[in-house]
Amino acid sequence: MSLAKRRLSPEASRSAALEAARDLLVEAGPQAVTLKAVAARMGRTHANLLHHFGSAAGLQKALAETMAERITRRIGEAVMKVRAGHGSRRDVVDLTFDAFEKGGGALASWAILSGNDDALDPILQAIHRLMDELSDGTAHDEDMRRDTLDLVLSAMGDALLGEAMANALGLPRDTAREMATARMIAGMAIEEDG
C-alpha cells in the first residue's frame, strides 16, 4: 500500500517527508528539495507538508537538523571507540567525509550561498553539542575543536571539489581523507584511554 493510501501518524508523516527530502538532496541537490517535489515523492499533497513544515525553508531546516543529529551521533560513537582503543581515527574521518559527500556538503553550501542561515544553524549547533559532549575539561579540548574545524572544512571542500581536484592532479580519490587522517593522528586531539 502506498503512503497516499495509508493514514500516517503525524510523526510517521514527518519522518517519511524528511527521508524523501534526503533522497532528493542526494539524487539532485538542494534545489530539488521543494515541498512540491517531496510531496510528489511521498504521494502526499503540498498542503500536508505545509502543515508539518510551514514552508520549503522549514523543510530544509528540519532536514539539516535530522541529518546533522544523525551524523554527529555516529561520529561521537566513533570518537568514543577510538578513546577506548577499539576504533581508528580513519573511521572518524570517513564518517565525516561521507556525511558531507552524501548531501551534507550540498545542503551546507546551498544554505551559505542562498543566505539561508536557518538551514545552516542546525548543522553548526549539532557540531557544537558534539564538542560539548566529547569535552573532558582539559587542554585537549581546544585541540579537539581545532581538529574538528580542520576536518569539517576538509570534508566540505572534498565534497564540493575533491573528485575533480584529485583527477586534475592525478591523485587517488581518497587522498584528502588520507591527509585529514594524518593531520588528526599528528594532532592527537582524540586521546585513547590508558
N, CA, C and O atoms as a DFTB+ gen file, in Angstrom:
776 C
 N C O
     1  1       0.856      -1.188       0.000
     2  2       0.000       0.000       0.000
     3  2       0.893       1.239       0.000
     4  3       1.834       1.313       0.789
     5  1       0.617       2.207      -0.864
     6  2       1.440       3.418      -0.951
     7  2       1.168       4.327       0.234
     8  3       0.179       4.168       0.950
     9  1       2.077       5.295       0.428
    10  2       1.899       6.262       1.506
    11  2       0.594       7.034       1.338
    12  3      -0.051       7.395       2.322
    13  1       0.203       7.288       0.075
    14  2      -1.009       8.060      -0.183
    15  2      -2.258       7.292       0.227
    16  3      -3.263       7.914       0.568
    17  1      -2.232       5.979       0.207
    18  2      -3.392       5.160       0.531
    19  2      -3.538       4.934       2.035
    20  3      -4.640       4.676       2.518
    21  1      -2.434       5.028       2.778
    22  2      -2.464       4.790       4.218
    23  2      -2.495       6.099       4.977
    24  3      -1.962       7.114       4.530
    25  1      -3.117       6.055       6.109
    26  2      -3.108       7.211       7.016
    27  2      -1.890       7.053       7.915
    28  3      -1.740       6.034       8.590
    29  1      -1.035       8.042       7.926
    30  2       0.159       8.011       8.756
    31  2      -0.023       8.914       9.961
    32  3      -0.715       9.929       9.892
    33  1       0.604       8.539      11.063
    34  2       0.609       9.426      12.225
    35  2       1.394      10.676      11.838
    36  3       2.177      10.638      10.889
    37  1       1.201      11.774      12.547
    38  2       1.970      12.985      12.236
    39  2       3.485      12.735      12.278
    40  3       4.225      13.248      11.438
    41  1       3.939      11.946      13.259
    42  2       5.374      11.657      13.370
    43  2       5.863      10.834      12.177
    44  3       6.931      11.104      11.627
    45  1       5.073       9.824      11.779
    46  2       5.460       8.980      10.642
    47  2       5.441       9.781       9.338
    48  3       6.299       9.593       8.476
    49  1       4.467      10.666       9.202
    50  2       4.380      11.505       8.009
    51  2       5.582      12.450       7.919
    52  3       6.178      12.618       6.855
    53  1       5.918      13.050       9.035
    54  2       7.081      13.961       9.085
    55  2       8.363      13.191       8.777
    56  3       9.208      13.664       8.017
    57  1       8.506      12.022       9.358
    58  2       9.691      11.195       9.125
    59  2       9.796      10.779       7.665
    60  3      10.877      10.828       7.079
    61  1       8.676      10.371       7.079
    62  2       8.669       9.975       5.667
    63  2       9.035      11.161       4.768
    64  3       9.745      10.999       3.776
    65  1       8.550      12.346       5.121
    66  2       8.869      13.544       4.344
    67  2      10.361      13.853       4.413
    68  3      10.975      14.203       3.405
    69  1      10.937      13.724       5.594
    70  2      12.373      14.007       5.739
    71  2      13.215      12.978       4.999
    72  3      14.260      13.318       4.444
    73  1      12.775      11.731       4.985
    74  2      13.504      10.693       4.238
    75  2      13.417      10.964       2.735
    76  3      14.406      10.824       2.016
    77  1      12.231      11.352       2.267
    78  2      12.068      11.696       0.850
    79  2      12.912      12.918       0.495
    80  3      13.515      12.966      -0.577
    81  1      12.955      13.897       1.382
    82  2      13.765      15.099       1.148
    83  2      15.245      14.751       1.083
    84  3      15.967      15.278       0.237
    85  1      15.706      13.866       1.970
    86  2      17.111      13.451       1.950
    87  2      17.444      12.731       0.647
    88  3      18.503      12.962       0.064
    89  1      16.554      11.868       0.194
    90  2      16.769      11.163      -1.068
    91  2      16.873      12.150      -2.229
    92  3      17.748      12.012      -3.084
    93  1      15.982      13.146      -2.262
    94  2      16.036      14.164      -3.315
    95  2      17.328      14.965      -3.242
    96  3      17.924      15.285      -4.270
    97  1      17.759      15.289      -2.029
    98  2      19.003      16.037      -1.838
    99  2      20.180      15.270      -2.427
   100  3      20.991      15.837      -3.158
   101  1      20.274      13.990      -2.112
   102  2      21.387      13.171      -2.592
   103  2      21.318      12.980      -4.103
   104  3      22.341      13.028      -4.786
   105  1      20.115      12.762      -4.623
   106  2      19.942      12.495      -6.055
   107  2      20.118      13.725      -6.930
   108  3      20.726      13.648      -7.998
   109  1      19.584      14.870      -6.481
   110  2      19.507      16.024      -7.381
   111  2      19.991      17.339      -6.795
   112  3      19.970      18.357      -7.486
   113  1      20.426      17.347      -5.539
   114  2      20.935      18.575      -4.946
   115  2      19.876      19.338      -4.186
   116  3      18.691      19.016      -4.266
   117  1      20.307      20.364      -3.437
   118  2      19.393      21.087      -2.550
   119  2      18.278      21.832      -3.272
   120  3      17.198      22.013      -2.709
   121  1      18.515      22.266      -4.505
   122  2      17.471      22.979      -5.236
   123  2      16.282      22.076      -5.532
   124  3      15.194      22.574      -5.823
   125  1      16.464      20.758      -5.463
   126  2      15.378      19.813      -5.714
   127  2      14.502      19.586      -4.488
   128  3      13.426      18.998      -4.596
   129  1      14.951      20.045      -3.332
   130  2      14.213      19.814      -2.085
   131  2      13.165      20.911      -1.916
   132  3      13.358      21.879      -1.181
   133  1      12.056      20.728      -2.617
   134  2      10.930      21.653      -2.526
   135  2       9.745      20.899      -1.922
   136  3       9.706      19.669      -1.944
   137  1       8.799      21.636      -1.393
   138  2       7.606      20.996      -0.839
   139  2       6.878      20.184      -1.910
   140  3       6.418      19.072      -1.652
   141  1       6.781      20.743      -3.097
   142  2       6.075      20.065      -4.188
   143  2       6.773      18.760      -4.557
   144  3       6.115      17.733      -4.728
   145  1       8.098      18.791      -4.682
   146  2       8.842      17.583      -5.070
   147  2       8.787      16.519      -3.984
   148  3       8.638      15.334      -4.281
   149  1       8.905      16.931      -2.739
   150  2       8.855      15.966      -1.636
   151  2       7.461      15.368      -1.539
   152  3       7.317      14.162      -1.339
   153  1       6.429      16.199      -1.678
   154  2       5.050      15.701      -1.640
   155  2       4.816      14.697      -2.766
   156  3       4.201      13.653      -2.549
   157  1       5.296      15.004      -3.953
   158  2       5.131      14.088      -5.082
   159  2       5.859      12.772      -4.821
   160  3       5.336      11.702      -5.132
   161  1       7.042      12.844      -4.260
   162  2       7.822      11.640      -3.961
   163  2       7.077      10.748      -2.975
   164  3       7.144       9.522      -3.063
   165  1       6.373      11.365      -2.044
   166  2       5.662      10.623      -0.998
   167  2       4.247      10.219      -1.404
   168  3       3.631       9.375      -0.752
   169  1       3.732      10.816      -2.474
   170  2       2.339      10.584      -2.828
   171  2       1.388      11.331      -1.904
   172  3       0.267      10.887      -1.657
   173  1       1.847      12.469      -1.397
   174  2       1.058      13.306      -0.495
   175  2       0.799      14.650      -1.162
   176  3       1.222      14.890      -2.292
   177  1       0.108      15.507      -0.451
   178  2      -0.195      16.823      -1.002
   179  2       0.780      17.867      -0.464
   180  3       1.393      17.704       0.590
   181  1       0.893      18.930      -1.226
   182  2       1.699      20.082      -0.827
   183  2       1.191      20.624       0.508
   184  3       1.983      21.001       1.372
   185  1      -0.122      20.662       0.673
   186  2      -0.734      21.181       1.902
   187  2      -0.346      20.341       3.114
   188  3      -0.166      20.873       4.209
   189  1      -0.217      19.030       2.919
   190  2       0.195      18.147       4.012
   191  2       1.575      18.540       4.526
   192  3       1.807      18.577       5.734
   193  1       2.485      18.832       3.610
   194  2       3.837      19.224       4.014
   195  2       3.859      20.623       4.608
   196  3       4.627      20.891       5.532
   197  1       3.027      21.516       4.089
   198  2       2.928      22.859       4.675
   199  2       2.501      22.761       6.137
   200  3       2.986      23.506       6.989
   201  1       1.598      21.844       6.410
   202  2       1.122      21.641       7.783
   203  2       2.280      21.246       8.705
   204  3       2.356      21.723       9.837
   205  1       3.180      20.379       8.229
   206  2       4.285      19.882       9.058
   207  2       5.468      20.840       9.147
   208  3       6.115      20.929      10.191
   209  1       5.758      21.563       8.053
   210  2       6.996      22.333       7.992
   211  2       6.807      23.830       7.791
   212  3       7.742      24.598       8.016
   213  1       5.630      24.259       7.376
   214  2       5.343      25.678       7.224
   215  2       5.808      26.283       5.911
   216  3       5.140      27.161       5.365
   217  1       6.948      25.824       5.394
   218  2       7.496      26.369       4.152
   219  2       8.616      25.453       3.668
   220  3       9.025      24.526       4.368
   221  1       9.101      25.726       2.466
   222  2      10.250      24.967       1.955
   223  2      11.463      25.194       2.844
   224  3      12.231      24.265       3.096
   225  1      11.641      26.418       3.321
   226  2      12.768      26.718       4.218
   227  2      12.639      25.919       5.515
   228  3      13.641      25.451       6.056
   229  1      11.422      25.763       6.013
   230  2      11.198      24.960       7.213
   231  2      11.531      23.504       6.984
   232  3      12.106      22.848       7.852
   233  1      11.169      22.994       5.810
   234  2      11.511      21.613       5.448
   235  2      13.024      21.447       5.371
   236  3      13.571      20.476       5.895
   237  1      13.698      22.382       4.724
   238  2      15.151      22.296       4.572
   239  2      15.859      22.403       5.926
   240  3      16.863      21.729       6.155
   241  1      15.347      23.236       6.808
   242  2      15.934      23.350       8.147
   243  2      15.745      22.044       8.920
   244  3      16.670      21.573       9.581
   245  1      14.554      21.463       8.836
   246  2      14.291      20.190       9.521
   247  2      15.176      19.082       8.949
   248  3      15.658      18.224       9.690
   249  1      15.389      19.103       7.636
   250  2      16.276      18.122       7.008
   251  2      17.703      18.287       7.515
   252  3      18.361      17.301       7.847
   253  1      18.182      19.518       7.576
   254  2      19.536      19.777       8.086
   255  2      19.660      19.303       9.528
   256  3      20.670      18.711       9.909
   257  1      18.635      19.565      10.326
   258  2      18.622      19.137      11.738
   259  2      18.725      17.622      11.853
   260  3      19.540      17.098      12.613
   261  1      17.896      16.934      11.097
   262  2      17.864      15.472      11.140
   263  2      19.193      14.873      10.698
   264  3      19.734      13.983      11.354
   265  1      19.709      15.368       9.585
   266  2      20.982      14.851       9.073
   267  2      22.121      15.130      10.051
   268  3      22.944      14.254      10.315
   269  1      22.167      16.340      10.583
   270  2      23.252      16.727      11.492
   271  2      23.212      15.908      12.779
   272  3      24.255      15.470      13.264
   273  1      22.029      15.699      13.330
   274  2      21.914      14.914      14.565
   275  2      22.354      13.473      14.334
   276  3      23.076      12.895      15.147
   277  1      21.916      12.907      13.232
   278  2      22.254      11.509      12.925
   279  2      23.767      11.334      12.771
   280  3      24.352      10.414      13.343
   281  1      24.385      12.206      12.008
   282  2      25.816      12.022      11.750
   283  2      26.666      12.390      12.959
   284  3      27.660      11.714      13.224
   285  1      26.314      13.433      13.699
   286  2      27.137      13.763      14.868
   287  2      27.028      12.676      15.929
   288  3      27.989      12.429      16.659
   289  1      25.862      12.017      16.028
   290  2      25.736      10.891      16.961
   291  2      26.691       9.764      16.557
   292  3      27.381       9.201      17.407
   293  1      26.733       9.437      15.266
   294  2      27.615       8.372      14.784
   295  2      29.089       8.747      14.946
   296  3      29.907       7.901      15.309
   297  1      29.429       9.997      14.682
   298  2      30.815      10.440      14.852
   299  2      31.199      10.400      16.325
   300  3      32.302       9.971      16.665
   301  1      30.309      10.838      17.194
   302  2      30.571      10.783      18.630
   303  2      30.842       9.359      19.089
   304  3      31.752       9.120      19.883
   305  1      30.052       8.411      18.592
   306  2      30.270       6.999      18.928
   307  2      31.632       6.528      18.426
   308  3      32.327       5.791      19.125
   309  1      32.018       6.946      17.224
   310  2      33.316       6.555      16.668
   311  2      34.462       7.137      17.489
   312  3      35.463       6.459      17.722
   313  1      34.322       8.389      17.928
   314  2      35.352       9.016      18.759
   315  2      35.492       8.257      20.076
   316  3      36.607       8.015      20.536
   317  1      34.372       7.883      20.679
   318  2      34.431       7.145      21.937
   319  2      35.103       5.783      21.750
   320  3      35.813       5.318      22.642
   321  1      34.887       5.146      20.610
   322  2      35.571       3.879      20.323
   323  2      37.077       4.093      20.219
   324  3      37.858       3.285      20.721
   325  1      37.488       5.189      19.563
   326  2      38.919       5.496      19.451
   327  2      39.493       5.710      20.853
   328  3      40.560       5.188      21.177
   329  1      38.800       6.461      21.662
   330  2      39.277       6.731      23.019
   331  2      39.400       5.452      23.845
   332  3      40.261       5.347      24.718
   333  1      38.527       4.480      23.560
   334  2      38.554       3.212      24.287
   335  2      39.521       2.206      23.649
   336  3      39.667       1.085      24.138
   337  1      40.181       2.613      22.553
   338  2      41.138       1.732      21.889
   339  2      40.511       0.713      20.959
   340  3      41.158      -0.270      20.597
   341  1      39.232       0.932      20.556
   342  2      38.531      -0.035      19.705
   343  2      38.205       0.495      18.314
   344  3      37.514      -0.179      17.550
   345  1      38.671       1.651      17.981
   346  2      38.368       2.233      16.680
   347  2      39.576       2.949      16.141
   348  3      40.636       2.972      16.765
   349  1      39.404       3.534      14.969
   350  2      40.525       4.257      14.371
   351  2      40.114       5.679      14.021
   352  3      38.936       5.977      13.823
   353  1      41.100       6.534      13.953
   354  2      40.847       7.916      13.538
   355  2      40.309       7.955      12.113
   356  3      39.515       8.833      11.773
   357  1      40.732       7.018      11.286
   358  2      40.239       6.976       9.909
   359  2      38.725       6.745       9.898
   360  3      38.039       7.252       9.011
   361  1      38.194       5.992      10.862
   362  2      36.743       5.812      10.949
   363  2      36.051       7.159      11.150
   364  3      35.025       7.433      10.527
   365  1      36.612       7.996      12.019
   366  2      36.055       9.330      12.286
   367  2      36.124      10.174      11.017
   368  3      35.156      10.843      10.657
   369  1      37.263      10.139      10.346
   370  2      37.434      10.890       9.096
   371  2      36.434      10.416       8.052
   372  3      35.770      11.234       7.415
   373  1      36.320       9.100       7.868
   374  2      35.410       8.571       6.849
   375  2      33.955       8.941       7.133
   376  3      33.225       9.306       6.211
   377  1      33.526       8.855       8.385
   378  2      32.152       9.237       8.718
   379  2      31.900      10.704       8.386
   380  3      30.849      11.053       7.849
   381  1      32.865      11.559       8.707
   382  2      32.714      12.991       8.449
   383  2      32.691      13.278       6.949
   384  3      31.813      13.992       6.463
   385  1      33.653      12.722       6.221
   386  2      33.696      12.930       4.774
   387  2      32.440      12.362       4.108
   388  3      31.876      12.994       3.215
   389  1      32.001      11.174       4.536
   390  2      30.799      10.567       3.945
   391  2      29.572      11.439       4.169
   392  3      28.737      11.573       3.275
   393  1      29.454      12.032       5.354
   394  2      28.304      12.883       5.653
   395  2      28.234      14.069       4.704
   396  3      27.157      14.423       4.225
   397  1      29.374      14.677       4.435
   398  2      29.387      15.822       3.529
   399  2      29.227      15.380       2.082
   400  3      28.597      16.078       1.287
   401  1      29.785      14.240       1.735
   402  2      29.683      13.729       0.364
   403  2      28.257      13.305       0.026
   404  3      27.820      13.447      -1.116
   405  1      27.538      12.790       1.005
   406  2      26.191      12.257       0.766
   407  2      25.104      13.268       1.108
   408  3      24.093      12.914       1.714
   409  1      25.303      14.495       0.731
   410  2      24.264      15.510       0.855
   411  2      24.571      16.647       1.799
   412  3      24.093      17.761       1.587
   413  1      25.356      16.404       2.841
   414  2      25.641      17.456       3.811
   415  2      26.386      18.634       3.213
   416  3      26.098      19.782       3.550
   417  1      27.342      18.369       2.329
   418  2      28.109      19.440       1.687
   419  2      27.228      20.284       0.783
   420  3      27.318      21.512       0.785
   421  1      26.379      19.622       0.011
   422  2      25.473      20.353      -0.880
   423  2      24.484      21.187      -0.082
   424  3      24.212      22.337      -0.426
   425  1      23.946      20.602       0.989
   426  2      22.982      21.333       1.810
   427  2      23.638      22.531       2.495
   428  3      23.065      23.620       2.519
   429  1      24.832      22.338       3.052
   430  2      25.535      23.437       3.718
   431  2      25.903      24.535       2.725
   432  3      25.722      25.718       3.014
   433  1      26.416      24.154       1.558
   434  2      26.795      25.177       0.575
   435  2      25.564      25.912       0.063
   436  3      25.614      27.124      -0.147
   437  1      24.464      25.203      -0.142
   438  2      23.226      25.857      -0.560
   439  2      22.799      26.873       0.500
   440  3      22.446      28.004       0.166
   441  1      22.828      26.476       1.774
   442  2      22.413      27.381       2.851
   443  2      23.298      28.627       2.875
   444  3      22.803      29.742       3.041
   445  1      24.592      28.434       2.711
   446  2      25.534      29.558       2.732
   447  2      25.295      30.480       1.536
   448  3      25.184      31.695       1.698
   449  1      25.215      29.902       0.339
   450  2      25.088      30.710      -0.877
   451  2      23.733      31.401      -1.001
   452  3      23.634      32.475      -1.594
   453  1      22.693      30.788      -0.443
   454  2      21.369      31.405      -0.528
   455  2      21.104      32.347       0.640
   456  3      20.074      33.021       0.676
   457  1      22.025      32.395       1.590
   458  2      21.835      33.241       2.758
   459  2      20.822      32.691       3.740
   460  3      20.336      33.419       4.605
   461  1      20.496      31.402       3.615
   462  2      19.515      30.773       4.492
   463  2      20.219      30.217       5.729
   464  3      20.447      29.014       5.849
   465  1      20.555      31.122       6.640
   466  2      21.262      30.719       7.860
   467  2      20.453      29.755       8.706
   468  3      21.018      28.942       9.437
   469  1      19.123      29.842       8.610
   470  2      18.279      28.923       9.378
   471  2      18.557      27.469       9.017
   472  3      18.473      26.598       9.882
   473  1      18.886      27.189       7.762
   474  2      19.190      25.813       7.347
   475  2      20.593      25.408       7.779
   476  3      20.855      24.222       7.978
   477  1      21.492      26.364       7.928
   478  2      22.869      26.071       8.335
   479  2      22.987      25.933       9.857
   480  3      23.803      25.154      10.351
   481  1      22.179      26.682      10.589
   482  2      22.266      26.687      12.050
   483  2      22.198      25.298      12.684
   484  3      22.992      25.014      13.581
   485  1      21.274      24.410      12.255
   486  2      21.224      23.090      12.895
   487  2      22.518      22.285      12.735
   488  3      22.881      21.514      13.624
   489  1      23.198      22.457      11.631
   490  2      24.463      21.757      11.410
   491  2      25.510      22.268      12.392
   492  3      26.202      21.484      13.041
   493  1      25.617      23.585      12.493
   494  2      26.590      24.188      13.400
   495  2      26.259      23.864      14.859
   496  3      27.156      23.590      15.656
   497  1      24.982      23.896      15.199
   498  2      24.573      23.592      16.574
   499  2      24.860      22.132      16.936
   500  3      25.281      21.845      18.057
   501  1      24.637      21.213      16.001
   502  2      24.898      19.793      16.267
   503  2      26.392      19.552      16.483
   504  3      26.780      18.766      17.347
   505  1      27.219      20.224      15.702
   506  2      28.671      20.093      15.882
   507  2      29.083      20.669      17.231
   508  3      29.908      20.085      17.933
   509  1      28.513      21.808      17.590
   510  2      28.816      22.428      18.888
   511  2      28.423      21.496      20.044
   512  3      29.186      21.321      20.994
   513  1      27.228      20.902      19.954
   514  2      26.781      19.968      21.004
   515  2      27.715      18.766      21.098
   516  3      28.027      18.306      22.196
   517  1      28.162      18.259      19.953
   518  2      29.079      17.119      19.959
   519  2      30.377      17.494      20.657
   520  3      30.905      16.707      21.442
   521  1      30.893      18.676      20.384
   522  2      32.131      19.108      21.042
   523  2      31.928      19.200      22.553
   524  3      32.809      18.817      23.323
   525  1      30.772      19.707      22.978
   526  2      30.479      19.791      24.417
   527  2      30.415      18.393      25.039
   528  3      30.920      18.175      26.140
   529  1      29.790      17.448      24.327
   530  2      29.677      16.080      24.837
   531  2      31.037      15.390      24.938
   532  3      31.271      14.616      25.866
   533  1      31.923      15.664      23.998
   534  2      33.228      14.998      23.968
   535  2      34.265      15.700      24.831
   536  3      35.345      15.166      25.081
   537  1      33.926      16.897      25.280
   538  2      34.861      17.682      26.084
   539  2      35.185      16.951      27.385
   540  3      34.309      16.379      28.033
   541  1      36.467      16.985      27.749
   542  2      36.857      16.367      29.019
   543  2      37.401      17.408      30.004
   544  3      37.916      17.054      31.064
   545  1      37.284      18.682      29.651
   546  2      37.703      19.741      30.558
   547  2      39.204      19.921      30.679
   548  3      39.685      20.548      31.622
   549  1      39.948      19.371      29.725
   550  2      41.398      19.505      29.767
   551  2      41.879      20.390      28.627
   552  3      41.088      20.906      27.838
   553  1      43.176      20.548      28.564
   554  2      43.783      21.345      27.493
   555  2      43.549      20.711      26.120
   556  3      43.692      21.382      25.098
   557  1      43.191      19.430      26.090
   558  2      42.935      18.753      24.818
   559  2      41.671      19.264      24.130
   560  3      41.501      19.068      22.926
   561  1      40.787      19.916      24.880
   562  2      39.531      20.391      24.301
   563  2      39.765      21.363      23.143
   564  3      39.118      21.246      22.102
   565  1      40.673      22.309      23.309
   566  2      40.934      23.257      22.227
   567  2      41.531      22.544      21.021
   568  3      41.188      22.860      19.882
   569  1      42.419      21.589      21.262
   570  2      42.984      20.814      20.153
   571  2      41.888      20.040      19.413
   572  3      41.889      19.972      18.184
   573  1      40.956      19.458      20.171
   574  2      39.862      18.710      19.563
   575  2      39.005      19.642      18.704
   576  3      38.580      19.267      17.611
   577  1      38.757      20.842      19.194
   578  2      37.954      21.798      18.430
   579  2      38.693      22.245      17.162
   580  3      38.079      22.423      16.109
   581  1      40.006      22.422      17.272
   582  2      40.795      22.787      16.086
   583  2      40.790      21.641      15.072
   584  3      40.646      21.869      13.871
   585  1      40.947      20.411      15.562
   586  2      40.899      19.251      14.669
   587  2      39.539      19.136      13.990
   588  3      39.450      18.775      12.817
   589  1      38.487      19.443      14.735
   590  2      37.138      19.381      14.174
   591  2      36.966      20.424      13.079
   592  3      36.403      20.129      12.024
   593  1      37.443      21.630      13.318
   594  2      37.385      22.679      12.300
   595  2      38.121      22.227      11.041
   596  3      37.596      22.339       9.933
   597  1      39.331      21.719      11.216
   598  2      40.126      21.244      10.086
   599  2      39.401      20.125       9.338
   600  3      39.338      20.132       8.108
   601  1      38.859      19.170      10.081
   602  2      38.195      18.020       9.470
   603  2      36.926      18.425       8.728
   604  3      36.695      17.969       7.608
   605  1      36.105      19.271       9.332
   606  2      34.851      19.688       8.687
   607  2      35.141      20.508       7.430
   608  3      34.507      20.300       6.395
   609  1      36.090      21.434       7.513
   610  2      36.407      22.233       6.320
   611  2      37.010      21.366       5.216
   612  3      36.736      21.583       4.036
   613  1      37.820      20.398       5.591
   614  2      38.380      19.476       4.596
   615  2      37.293      18.633       3.951
   616  3      37.283      18.447       2.734
   617  1      36.379      18.123       4.767
   618  2      35.294      17.289       4.248
   619  2      34.366      18.102       3.345
   620  3      33.907      17.609       2.315
   621  1      34.094      19.349       3.735
   622  2      33.246      20.221       2.921
   623  2      33.908      20.488       1.568
   624  3      33.267      20.372       0.524
   625  1      35.181      20.842       1.593
   626  2      35.902      21.088       0.344
   627  2      35.974      19.857      -0.528
   628  3      35.833      19.942      -1.748
   629  1      36.192      18.718       0.090
   630  2      36.266      17.474      -0.666
   631  2      34.923      17.133      -1.302
   632  3      34.876      16.666      -2.440
   633  1      33.840      17.362      -0.578
   634  2      32.514      17.070      -1.123
   635  2      32.218      17.927      -2.347
   636  3      31.573      17.470      -3.290
   637  1      32.687      19.157      -2.329
   638  2      32.381      20.083      -3.419
   639  2      33.350      19.977      -4.591
   640  3      32.953      20.139      -5.746
   641  1      34.623      19.705      -4.294
   642  2      35.647      19.805      -5.338
   643  2      36.643      18.649      -5.357
   644  3      37.483      18.572      -6.254
   645  1      36.558      17.750      -4.379
   646  2      37.572      16.721      -4.195
   647  2      37.822      15.824      -5.381
   648  3      38.972      15.616      -5.769
   649  1      36.766      15.287      -5.966
   650  2      36.942      14.363      -7.082
   651  2      37.593      15.055      -8.276
   652  3      38.519      14.512      -8.878
   653  1      37.121      16.236      -8.616
   654  2      37.678      16.972      -9.753
   655  2      39.136      17.342      -9.505
   656  3      39.970      17.220     -10.403
   657  1      39.448      17.795      -8.291
   658  2      40.834      18.174      -7.980
   659  2      41.762      16.971      -7.974
   660  3      42.867      17.034      -8.514
   661  1      41.322      15.877      -7.368
   662  2      42.151      14.669      -7.349
   663  2      42.432      14.202      -8.777
   664  3      43.561      13.838      -9.105
   665  1      41.409      14.216      -9.616
   666  2      41.593      13.822     -11.019
   667  2      42.548      14.763     -11.733
   668  3      43.437      14.315     -12.457
   669  1      42.371      16.070     -11.534
   670  2      43.219      17.060     -12.200
   671  2      44.676      16.922     -11.787
   672  3      45.587      17.172     -12.576
   673  1      44.882      16.519     -10.532
   674  2      46.250      16.386     -10.017
   675  2      46.811      14.972     -10.170
   676  3      47.959      14.714      -9.809
   677  1      45.999      14.059     -10.704
   678  2      46.455      12.683     -10.882
   679  2      46.656      11.943      -9.572
   680  3      47.525      11.077      -9.465
   681  1      45.843      12.290      -8.566
   682  2      45.954      11.662      -7.245
   683  2      44.783      10.708      -7.020
   684  3      43.721      10.880      -7.618
   685  1      44.968       9.706      -6.164
   686  2      43.849       8.825      -5.832
   687  2      42.714       9.624      -5.185
   688  3      42.958      10.631      -4.521
   689  1      41.473       9.169      -5.383
   690  2      40.296       9.891      -4.895
   691  2      40.306      10.086      -3.388
   692  3      39.810      11.105      -2.907
   693  1      40.850       9.152      -2.630
   694  2      40.795       9.276      -1.172
   695  2      41.999       9.997      -0.569
   696  3      42.235       9.899       0.636
   697  1      42.760      10.716      -1.387
   698  2      43.941      11.435      -0.886
   699  2      43.578      12.446       0.202
   700  3      44.292      12.550       1.200
   701  1      42.498      13.183       0.034
   702  2      42.107      14.178       1.045
   703  2      41.770      13.495       2.372
   704  3      42.068      14.029       3.440
   705  1      41.151      12.319       2.303
   706  2      40.843      11.570       3.526
   707  2      42.134      11.108       4.202
   708  3      42.260      11.177       5.425
   709  1      43.072      10.646       3.416
   710  2      44.363      10.216       3.972
   711  2      45.075      11.388       4.642
   712  3      45.638      11.243       5.727
   713  1      45.046      12.548       3.988
   714  2      45.692      13.734       4.549
   715  2      45.012      14.162       5.858
   716  3      45.689      14.514       6.824
   717  1      43.689      14.132       5.884
   718  2      42.952      14.509       7.093
   719  2      43.255      13.540       8.237
   720  3      43.397      13.954       9.388
   721  1      43.350      12.261       7.916
   722  2      43.682      11.265       8.936
   723  2      45.086      11.506       9.486
   724  3      45.304      11.432      10.695
   725  1      46.031      11.792       8.600
   726  2      47.413      12.050       9.034
   727  2      47.478      13.282       9.936
   728  3      48.204      13.285      10.931
   729  1      46.717      14.334       9.590
   730  2      46.707      15.530      10.431
   731  2      46.099      15.225      11.796
   732  3      46.582      15.713      12.818
   733  1      45.043      14.422      11.811
   734  2      44.401      14.077      13.070
   735  2      45.341      13.250      13.947
   736  3      45.420      13.468      15.156
   737  1      46.044      12.315      13.345
   738  2      46.998      11.496      14.097
   739  2      48.121      12.373      14.639
   740  3      48.543      12.218      15.785
   741  1      48.595      13.283      13.817
   742  2      49.669      14.185      14.250
   743  2      49.210      15.071      15.402
   744  3      49.977      15.349      16.325
   745  1      47.937      15.519      15.343
   746  2      47.416      16.394      16.378
   747  2      47.108      15.662      17.673
   748  3      47.179      16.256      18.749
   749  1      46.771      14.394      17.588
   750  2      46.480      13.559      18.754
   751  2      45.412      14.164      19.662
   752  3      45.457      13.971      20.876
   753  1      44.447      14.898      19.088
   754  2      43.399      15.500      19.920
   755  2      42.426      14.453      20.447
   756  3      41.821      14.647      21.502
   757  1      42.268      13.347      19.727
   758  2      41.428      12.268      20.231
   759  2      42.364      11.332      20.977
   760  3      43.105      10.557      20.372
   761  1      42.321      11.413      22.265
   762  2      43.239      10.640      23.103
   763  2      42.627       9.305      23.475
   764  3      41.483       9.236      23.926
   765  1      43.401       8.239      23.283
   766  2      42.966       6.934      23.761
   767  2      43.161       6.865      25.262
   768  3      44.115       7.425      25.801
   769  1      42.261       6.182      25.926
   770  2      42.405       5.964      27.361
   771  2      43.565       5.013      27.594
   772  3      43.863       4.158      26.760
   773  1      44.216       5.174      28.738
   774  2      45.257       4.213      29.088
   775  2      46.570       4.814      28.983
   776  3      47.575       4.151      29.240
